[in-house]
Amino acid sequence: MKQIMPTPDFAAQLPWIALNMARTLWPAFHTQCVRHLATPGVVQRLCAEGITAFDSMAPGTVEKLATIQQNAAFTRELDQLHKTPITVLTLIDSAYPHHLRWISDPPLVLYIRGATQPEDHLALAVVGTRKPSNYGKAMAQRLSAELVQHGFTVVSGLARGIDSVAHQSALQAGGRTLAVLGSGINVLYPPENRRLFETISDRGAVLSEFPLDTKPDRWNFPRRNRIISGLALGTLVVEAAVSSGALLTARHALEQGREVFAVPGRVDVPSSHGTHRLIKSGAKLVEGIEDILEEFPDLVRQSSLRQPETARQATPSLADLSADEGRILALLQPEETHIDTLIQGSQLPAQVVASILVTLELRGLIRQFPGKFFVRLYPC
C-alpha cells in the first residue's frame, strides 16, 4: 500500500488532535464541548476563527491543550502518525466530509486509512445485526451491490454480520465503501476482519474519531454510530432486534434529518422485531433498490454519469439464460428455497437442477446456504 503521510498543514492540526484527546481524558470537558458544538453557528465560527474560538465558549481550553501537548501520550500519538499510513482531518479542514460537519456533534478529528472522495457525498449507511439469517445476508448483499451500481458509497461499521456483508458486497460490485471504527484506527476489531480492513483502506476509507491505541470498549460503539449515519444521506437497517445498535444508528439518522429505511423480515424472528418497529414508526419499507432510489432522484441521475465501468457492468446479465436456467431462477426468491422444492417446481431431473444451480451461482445470480438452500440475488 502506498503510504499516506499526514497532510501538509499538520502543524495547524496539532491543537485539534490535543483537543480531541482532552475530550477523551476529561468527561466533563467532553460534555461541555458537545453542548457547544450543538449550538447554531458554532461550526461556522470555528471554521472562521479556528480553535481559539473554543476558549471563549469553554474557558480553560487553552490550559487543557497545553497540558495535553506536554504529555508523553501526545508525543507518542504524533510519532505514530508520522510512522503509519494515517491521514488526519480536522473539523475545519476543507476535505472534511461535508455531511458529517453539520451534525450536532461532529468529530473534531478524523483518523483515516485510505481516502475519502468527493463522490462519497452520495452515500447510504447499511447496518444490522451481528448474527443475521441467510435471508438477511442475501438482502444486505443484494442491496449493497445495487447501491454502488447506482453511484452510492456504502457506509457501515466493519462489525460482524450485516456490516461485513455490506462492505464486502460493495467492494465485489466494484464500488466504494467507508468503515467507521469504535476503536483507534490502529486497533482492529473484530480481528477476523483484517483482510477486509486492508481492502477497504485500499479501495475506500476506514475512519475513526478515537485517538490511536483506543481499545474497542463497548461504550465507544454507540458513539461511533452517529458518524456512520452522519456520513450518509440515509440509513438502511437490514435485520435488527429491538436492542440492536443498528436502531441507535437509525435514531441518529432521524435526529440528523436523514432518511431511514428498513427491510422487513419474518414476524416470528427476533432479529426482525427492530426493523418492524422502525417501519411502524415511519421508516420507509424497502423491498428493492427502487424504494431507496426514488428518495434521491436528482442525485442518482447525476451519479449515473460518473459511475465507473466496473460498477455499471457489475449486475449479472439475464439475457443469455437458457430456458431451463430461467425456469430455475424464476422459482427462486430472496428467502431460502430448498433444492427439493426447485426440483419439484421445475419438473427437471435432480442432476440437471444441481448443474443449473452451480452455473447460476458462478454467474453471481444466486447464493447457496448450508443444507442445500438457495436465494436469488437479483430480480428476474
C-alpha positions in Angstrom: 0.0 0.0 0.0 1.2 3.5 -0.8 1.9 5.3 2.4 -0.2 8.4 3.0 1.6 10.9 5.3 -0.2 13.5 7.4 -1.4 16.5 5.4 0.9 19.4 4.7 -0.7 21.6 7.3 -0.1 19.1 10.0 1.2 21.7 12.4 -2.1 23.5 12.3 -3.8 20.3 13.2 -1.8 19.7 16.4 -4.1 21.7 18.8 -7.2 19.9 17.3 -5.6 16.5 18.0 -4.8 17.7 21.5 -8.4 18.9 21.9 -9.7 15.5 20.8 -7.5 13.8 23.3 -8.7 16.2 26.0 -12.3 15.2 25.4 -11.3 11.6 26.0 -9.4 12.4 29.2 -11.9 14.7 30.8 -15.5 13.5 30.6 -16.9 16.8 31.9 -15.0 18.7 29.3 -16.3 16.4 26.6 -19.9 17.1 27.7 -19.1 20.8 27.6 -17.7 20.5 24.0 -20.7 18.5 22.8 -23.1 21.2 24.2 -21.2 24.0 22.5 -20.9 22.2 19.1 -24.7 21.7 19.1 -25.2 25.5 19.3 -26.2 27.0 16.0 -23.4 28.9 14.2 -20.6 27.4 16.3 -19.1 25.3 13.5 -19.2 28.3 11.1 -17.4 30.3 13.8 -14.8 27.6 14.3 -14.2 27.5 10.6 -13.7 31.3 10.5 -11.7 31.8 13.7 -10.0 28.5 14.3 -9.7 26.5 17.5 -9.2 29.7 19.6 -12.9 30.2 19.4 -13.3 27.2 21.8 -11.7 29.1 24.7 -14.3 31.8 24.7 -17.0 29.1 24.7 -15.3 26.7 27.2 -13.0 28.7 29.4 -9.8 26.8 30.3 -9.5 25.1 26.9 -6.1 26.7 26.2 -4.7 25.4 29.6 -6.1 21.9 28.9 -4.5 21.9 25.4 -1.1 23.0 26.9 -1.4 20.1 29.4 -2.1 17.6 26.8 0.7 18.7 24.4 3.2 18.3 27.2 2.0 14.8 27.9 4.0 11.7 26.8 0.9 10.3 25.3 0.6 13.2 22.9 4.2 12.8 21.8 3.6 9.1 21.2 0.4 9.9 19.2 2.3 12.2 16.9 5.2 9.8 16.5 2.8 7.0 15.4 1.1 9.3 13.0 4.4 10.1 11.2 5.2 6.4 11.0 1.9 4.9 9.8 -0.3 5.4 6.7 -2.8 7.6 8.5 -4.3 10.8 7.3 -5.8 13.3 9.8 -8.7 15.6 9.0 -9.9 18.2 11.5 -13.4 19.8 11.6 -12.2 22.9 9.7 -10.2 21.2 7.0 -11.6 21.6 3.5 -11.5 17.8 2.9 -13.6 17.0 6.0 -16.8 15.1 4.9 -19.4 17.7 4.2 -22.5 15.9 5.5 -20.7 15.0 8.7 -19.6 18.5 9.5 -23.1 19.7 10.1 -24.4 17.1 12.5 -25.0 18.4 16.1 -21.9 16.6 17.5 -19.3 16.3 14.6 -16.0 14.6 15.4 -13.3 17.2 16.0 -10.7 14.9 14.4 -10.9 12.0 11.9 -8.1 9.5 11.6 -8.3 7.9 8.1 -6.7 4.9 6.4 -7.3 5.3 2.7 -9.0 8.4 1.4 -12.5 9.9 1.3 -13.6 11.2 -2.1 -16.0 14.0 -3.2 -18.3 11.3 -4.7 -18.8 9.9 -1.2 -21.3 12.7 -0.6 -23.8 10.2 -2.2 -23.6 7.6 0.5 -26.0 5.3 2.3 -25.3 3.5 5.6 -26.2 -0.2 5.7 -26.3 -1.7 9.2 -27.9 -4.5 11.0 -27.5 -7.5 13.4 -24.2 -9.2 14.0 -26.0 -12.6 13.7 -28.0 -12.3 10.5 -30.1 -15.0 9.0 -29.4 -16.3 5.5 -32.2 -14.0 4.3 -30.6 -11.0 6.0 -27.2 -11.8 4.5 -28.8 -12.1 1.0 -30.7 -8.9 1.2 -27.7 -6.9 2.5 -25.6 -8.4 -0.3 -28.1 -7.6 -3.0 -29.0 -4.1 -1.8 -25.4 -3.0 -1.1 -24.2 -4.2 -4.6 -27.1 -2.4 -6.3 -26.4 0.8 -4.3 -22.9 1.1 -5.6 -24.1 0.2 -9.1 -26.2 3.4 -8.9 -23.3 5.5 -7.7 -23.7 5.3 -3.9 -20.9 4.8 -1.4 -21.8 2.2 1.2 -21.1 3.2 4.8 -21.0 0.7 7.7 -19.2 -0.2 10.9 -16.9 -3.2 10.0 -18.7 -5.3 12.6 -19.6 -8.9 12.3 -22.7 -9.8 10.4 -24.6 -7.3 8.2 -21.8 -4.7 8.4 -19.3 -7.1 7.0 -21.6 -8.3 4.2 -22.4 -4.7 3.2 -18.7 -3.8 2.9 -17.8 -7.0 1.0 -20.7 -6.7 -1.4 -19.9 -3.1 -2.2 -16.3 -4.0 -3.0 -17.3 -7.0 -5.0 -19.6 -4.9 -7.1 -16.7 -2.5 -8.0 -17.9 0.3 -5.7 -16.6 2.3 -2.7 -17.2 1.7 0.9 -16.4 3.6 4.2 -15.9 1.8 7.5 -16.2 3.6 10.8 -14.5 2.0 13.8 -15.3 2.0 17.5 -11.6 1.9 18.4 -8.4 3.6 17.5 -7.7 3.2 13.8 -4.7 1.1 14.6 -6.7 -1.3 16.8 -8.6 -3.7 14.5 -11.9 -5.1 15.8 -13.1 -7.7 15.1 -9.7 -9.3 14.4 -11.0 -11.7 11.7 -11.8 -8.6 9.5 -8.2 -7.8 9.0 -8.2 -8.6 5.2 -11.5 -6.6 4.8 -9.9 -3.7 6.7 -7.0 -3.7 4.3 -9.1 -3.9 1.2 -11.3 -1.1 2.3 -8.2 1.0 3.1 -7.0 0.4 -0.5 -10.3 1.0 -2.3 -12.2 3.3 0.1 -11.5 4.5 3.6 -11.5 3.4 7.2 -12.3 6.2 9.7 -12.2 6.7 13.5 -12.5 9.7 15.8 -10.8 7.9 18.6 -7.1 8.6 19.5 -4.6 5.9 18.5 -4.5 2.8 20.7 -8.0 3.3 21.9 -9.5 -0.1 22.7 -12.8 -1.3 21.3 -14.7 -0.7 24.6 -18.4 -1.3 24.3 -19.4 2.3 25.1 -17.4 3.5 22.1 -19.7 1.8 19.6 -22.9 3.8 20.4 -20.9 7.0 19.9 -19.4 5.9 16.6 -22.9 5.2 15.3 -23.6 8.9 14.9 -20.6 9.1 12.5 -22.0 6.2 10.4 -25.3 7.9 9.9 -23.7 11.4 9.7 -21.6 10.4 6.6 -24.7 9.2 4.7 -27.9 10.6 3.2 -29.8 7.8 4.8 -29.5 4.6 6.8 -30.8 1.2 5.7 -31.4 -1.3 8.5 -31.3 -5.0 7.5 -32.4 -7.2 10.4 -32.1 -5.8 13.9 -33.5 -6.9 17.2 -35.1 -4.2 19.4 -31.9 -3.9 21.4 -29.6 -3.7 18.3 -27.1 -0.9 17.9 -28.4 -0.6 14.4 -31.5 1.1 15.8 -29.3 3.6 17.5 -27.8 4.4 14.2 -31.3 4.9 12.7 -32.2 7.2 15.6 -29.1 9.3 14.9 -30.1 9.5 11.3 -33.5 10.8 12.2 -32.0 13.4 14.6 -29.7 14.4 11.8 -32.5 14.9 9.3 -31.5 11.9 7.2 -33.7 9.2 5.6 -34.3 5.9 7.4 -35.1 2.7 5.5 -35.8 -0.8 6.8 -36.1 -4.3 5.2 -39.0 -6.3 6.6 -38.4 -9.8 7.8 -40.3 -12.8 9.3 -42.6 -11.8 12.1 -41.6 -14.8 14.2 -37.9 -14.0 14.2 -36.5 -11.7 16.9 -34.0 -10.1 14.5 -36.9 -8.7 12.6 -38.6 -7.0 15.5 -36.4 -3.9 15.5 -36.8 -3.3 11.7 -40.6 -3.8 12.0 -40.7 -1.3 14.9 -38.8 1.2 12.6 -41.4 0.7 9.8 -44.3 1.2 12.3 -42.6 4.4 13.4 -42.4 5.8 9.8 -39.2 4.3 8.3 -39.6 3.5 4.6 -40.2 -0.2 3.9 -37.6 -1.5 1.4 -38.5 -4.4 -0.8 -36.0 -3.5 -3.6 -33.5 -0.9 -4.6 -36.2 1.3 -6.3 -37.6 2.1 -2.8 -34.3 3.8 -1.9 -33.5 5.4 -5.3 -36.9 7.2 -5.5 -35.9 9.2 -2.5 -32.9 10.7 -4.2 -33.9 11.0 -7.9 -31.7 14.0 -8.9 -28.6 12.8 -7.1 -28.9 9.3 -8.6 -29.4 10.7 -12.0 -26.3 12.8 -11.7 -24.2 10.0 -10.3 -25.1 7.6 -13.1 -23.0 9.8 -15.4 -19.9 9.3 -13.2 -20.2 5.5 -12.5 -17.0 3.5 -13.2 -17.4 0.9 -15.9 -16.8 -1.9 -13.4 -19.8 -0.8 -11.4 -22.1 -0.4 -14.5 -21.2 -3.9 -15.6 -21.5 -5.5 -12.1 -25.1 -6.6 -12.4 -25.1 -10.1 -14.0 -26.8 -10.3 -17.3 -30.0 -12.3 -17.6 -30.3 -12.1 -21.3 -28.5 -15.2 -22.3 -30.0 -17.7 -19.8 -31.3 -20.9 -21.3 -34.9 -21.8 -20.9 -34.2 -24.2 -18.0 -31.9 -21.8 -16.3 -34.6 -19.1 -16.5 -37.2 -21.6 -15.1 -35.0 -22.3 -12.1 -34.2 -18.7 -11.4 -37.9 -17.8 -11.6 -38.6 -20.3 -8.9 -36.1 -18.8 -6.5 -37.0 -16.0 -4.1 -35.0 -13.6 -1.8 -35.7 -16.0 1.0 -34.3 -19.5 1.2 -35.7 -22.2 -1.2 -34.6 -25.8 -0.8 -33.3 -27.8 -3.8 -36.1 -30.3 -3.5 -38.6 -27.5 -4.0 -36.8 -26.5 -7.1 -36.8 -30.0 -8.5 -40.4 -30.4 -7.8 -41.4 -27.0 -9.2 -39.3 -27.2 -12.4 -40.1 -30.9 -13.1 -36.4 -31.3 -14.2 -34.2 -34.2 -13.2 -32.3 -33.6 -9.9 -28.9 -33.7 -11.6 -30.0 -31.1 -14.1 -31.2 -28.8 -11.4 -28.0 -29.2 -9.4 -25.9 -28.4 -12.5 -28.0 -25.3 -13.3 -27.7 -24.1 -9.7 -23.9 -24.3 -9.9 -24.0 -22.3 -13.1 -26.3 -19.6 -11.7 -24.1 -19.3 -8.6 -20.9 -18.9 -10.6 -22.6 -16.1 -12.6 -23.4 -14.3 -9.3 -27.2 -14.6 -9.7 -27.9 -16.8 -6.7 -26.2 -17.8 -3.4 -26.2 -21.2 -1.7 -26.5 -21.6 2.0 -25.9 -24.7 4.2 -28.5 -27.5 3.8 -28.9 -27.0 0.0 -30.9 -23.8 0.4 -30.6 -21.2 -2.3 -31.7 -17.5 -2.6 -31.9 -15.2 -5.7 -29.7 -12.1 -5.5 -31.2 -10.2 -8.4 -34.8 -9.9 -9.7 -35.7 -11.7 -12.9 
